[in-house]
Amino acid sequence: MVKNAAGRLVPEVVNNQKQVPYKGINKYRPKGVKHRPAVRSCMDYPFDGNKCVESIKAALVKAGIKDGMTISTHHHLRNGDIVTNMLFDAVKELGIKNIRWFPSASFSCHQHLIQYLEDGTIHHIEGSMNGPLGKYTSQGKMKGIGILRSHGGRYQAVQDGEVHIDIAVIAAPTADPFGNANGVTGPAACGLIGFALADSEYADRVIVVTDNMVPFPCVPWQIQGNNVDFVVKVDSLGDSSKIVSGTTEVTKSPDRLLIAEYVARFIEESGIMKDGFSFQAGSGGTNLAFVLFLKERMKAKGIKARFVRGGSTKYLVELLEEGLTDYILDGQTFDLEGVRSMRENPSHVNTSPFTSYNFHGKGNFASMIDAAVLGATEVDVNFNANVVSHSDGYLLHGIGGWQNCLYSKCTILAIPSFRDRIPVIIDSVTTLCGPGELVDVIITERGIAINPRRKDLLDALKDSNLPIRDIKDIKREVDEMCGGKPQKPKIDPKKVVAVVKWVDGTVLDSIYKVKE
Amino acid sequence: MVKNAAGRLVPEVVNNQKQVPYKGINKYRPKGVKHRPAVRSCMDYPFDGNKCVESIKAALVKAGIKDGMTISTHHHLRNGDIVTNMLFDAVKELGIKNIRWFPSASFSCHQHLIQYLEDGTIHHIEGSMNGPLGKYTSQGKMKGIGILRSHGGRYQAVQDGEVHIDIAVIAAPTADPFGNANGVTGPAACGLIGFALADSEYADRVIVVTDNMVPFPCVPWQIQGNNVDFVVKVDSLGDSSKIVSGTTEVTKSPDRLLIAEYVARFIEESGIMKDGFSFQAGSGGTNLAFVLFLKERMKAKGIKARFVRGGSTKYLVELLEEGLTDYILDGQTFDLEGVRSMRENPSHVNTSPFTSYNFHGKGNFASMIDAAVLGATEVDVNFNANVVSHSDGYLLHGIGGWQNCLYSKCTILAIPSFRDRIPVIIDSVTTLCGPGELVDVIITERGIAINPRRKDLLDALKDSNLPIRDIKDIKREVDEMCGGKPQKPKIDPKKVVAVVKWVDGTVLDSIYKVKE
């Protein structure tokens, strides 16, 4: 273990791979060249373009599956995904062991895979772990060490050759026999499938799995068949009611509504809300409410955004369709209205972790956004933030695009000051996911704390009647109300179960086994 | 020089680079990995996304231009392009020498660059040479050896690392300061700019030049700003009347009209014209007329194509807008109607040499097409064809997508049997561009020759009253009419001025200095 530039202890080697400890914001300059996929030839692919294979199992065999390989999946089907479970059932049937599973994220539906972690089919997971797999990891049961990356960090890791994918399995709501694929149509329509882009570009072998096969050409081709080896038709990709929620509800909690209103007022009063501005808001009730409040303020002042970034919801779609923004630049659709809009509106544009978030490109979209409104599980008095674990030490969430979005011109964490009687503002975050230098504003129902580094924002708001407060004041009040600081998690400091990477591939923090 | 599998003498080394002689159709399997661009970091690019630089010259300096580098351009602005000329004026002003110019094609407007070939600013050209630069090369005046590649072969050469581009200069009819760019809007709108895709992906440094700067985001982003280093605003990209012709006229020649009608009848009578079929037709009066004839036949029988491939023209757009095809998959737009349609119709889809033609991918679109209707400068009795030189030996045309299209399920060369009293069907082509194994049918005004290898087509047409004839019969008739075979070109067999590559990067034939 070595202490990195954030003062966190991190392992120098993870799963036998040497690591670079975090060096600080914009301090680590990568060397070397991008990953080098093998040159293929059309002579080894059917000239009629028909790459169909009868089953996932058959495709895995043709792809040359072997013990110890890395298999990737994406999470656009969210908690409705059954493809990943079918995939590992097939891996198990083939008697293959020690797979590194490299999902863009995992959900509760993947609880099915715990048996394969137990029996050695899967060696370890590198990818966001939401829910049961996170808990399993926290309990120290996984054979290898989990590696958590942001969406942009995942693209970066594949592009830079940190993670070599042997076989990518891409669940595609619509595809043609050549392998062109998209997420906008079909019974499992999820909007877009950009999280699988890196996989399609860099994996040795790429398998597209669909339940909606159309004749060539499948348009739009969000995944290009020219990168695909095999196509498999299955009966269903999953439970469409869980793939997109269908309804995304605005919060009804008075506290959360207050936070949302503060965020909207902050964006207006700070001068960020002006013609041609841009913002990004995640899903979740508070964020949805914020969009509604901001919309009213935009309409009142006759202001139009140049672009808004999704995860799209019906509220962002309304902005677009009512002419309050020129574009939605969307990374994933969170509801059915988002899917419909992406299909119908040319100004609802699908993006990928490459365009949006990859830190090892020639710029990305994240740093151009005027304001990003995000959540957090914990923040500390130095504005450091946590998004993957709770104060009890359990790993229960993925990073998503959160780290990448911190590069926005004004990053706002919109969070309740306590949850279940546990304060959210603490002395030091359980897990460091976002260095405080990049967190500009913390907005709670009890007040708004502006990072002292942002003198410009402090100046802009100096005459505001918003409750601008010192973060330590808010903390003190909350601690008193909750009966003190949260208890320290009971962890085993000798047993690292996962690490958190920064957007540049360096290791930012460690996650430890929780003693139960 | 070594004799390749087509019996042609080719150099083993071209411009100090070792070559692989042509091995036969689908005989050369590439080894190795794709080209490896350097990993970049956002920390070295402006976080606000503004990559604007004041001039092409300043951008070249920032890009680190040096003697002997390779600079690439694309040809979407066709004969209206002034960017390439401005570019080399700047290179000259900087006193840089021995540039390898790697355009996707050059036109008469680039005659301006002959002075730079003369004074050593440009060492040699690798790319299609139409008109004056081809003639200059044929005269043996260029310092290096020209390398002619198909559109797909150009992508392949860049992808495989055969050609490393130091600096790519991409003329973009619309762009934003981040470098996102497209060809669908702006005063120099040319439809799409897919020929610059490989350049944007693989070049060390990428400069986007535009005369129509829009605020971020430029949508659609046919070129992704995440691959771009610098953006330059200029007053004009060129003469828009020469960029797209505006009017594309159907031939009025009775002979050409007869050829076009034969092609349409052949496609119907051979059974190729059926619901869900596909075809590709180039520009040029005969091809345009063929589309009109085929359209009437499709309407008469109530038949709809699944897709047609452009170079798009108003005639293909009519097919789409009248519901006679589901899609246009377009590689470049040949007229203003094509540009308009690409902007307005989601089913008019922009493609690239990667999707369409790259032979070193996991399949491409070219081999899935039911019928490709192409031209040729010469064919021989073994169905070999030439598309770059004339019978006098002069190099005057580029290959374009022609070689790639030969992979269609039925390749038809629609050609007059003689031009300017010179027979087009000869004993052996002056330059071999397309091996006879891939040419299925030759259609002239004097008869239709089916390649004896295609027994299926001979069978399908055996009861037709189309003039199906032996190619040697047609040749004999034409030779008699023209007063004998064409004269052999007067060439210097010791002086190779250019080579023709096959789609897999091997060397198919040599082009020699013409003795004047």
Interface residues (C-beta under 8 A of the other chain):
Chain A: N26 R29 P30 K31 G32 V33 K34 H35 R36 P37 A38 V39 R40 S41 C42 M43 D44 Y45 P46 F47 D48 G49 K51 Q159 D160 F178 G179 V206 P215 F216 P217 V219 P220 W221 Q224 G225 N226 N227 V228 D229 G276 R306 F307 Y327 L329 P346 S347 V349 F354 T355 N358 F359 H360 G361 K362 G363 N364 F365 S367 M368 Y407 K409 D504
Chain B: N26 R29 P30 K31 G32 V33 K34 H35 R36 P37 A38 V39 R40 S41 C42 M43 D44 Y45 P46 F47 D48 G49 K51 Q159 D160 F178 G179 V206 P215 F216 P217 V219 P220 W221 Q224 G225 N226 N227 V228 D229 G276 R306 F307 Y327 L329 P346 S347 V349 F354 T355 N358 F359 H360 G361 K362 G363 N364 F365 S367 M368 Y407 K409 D504
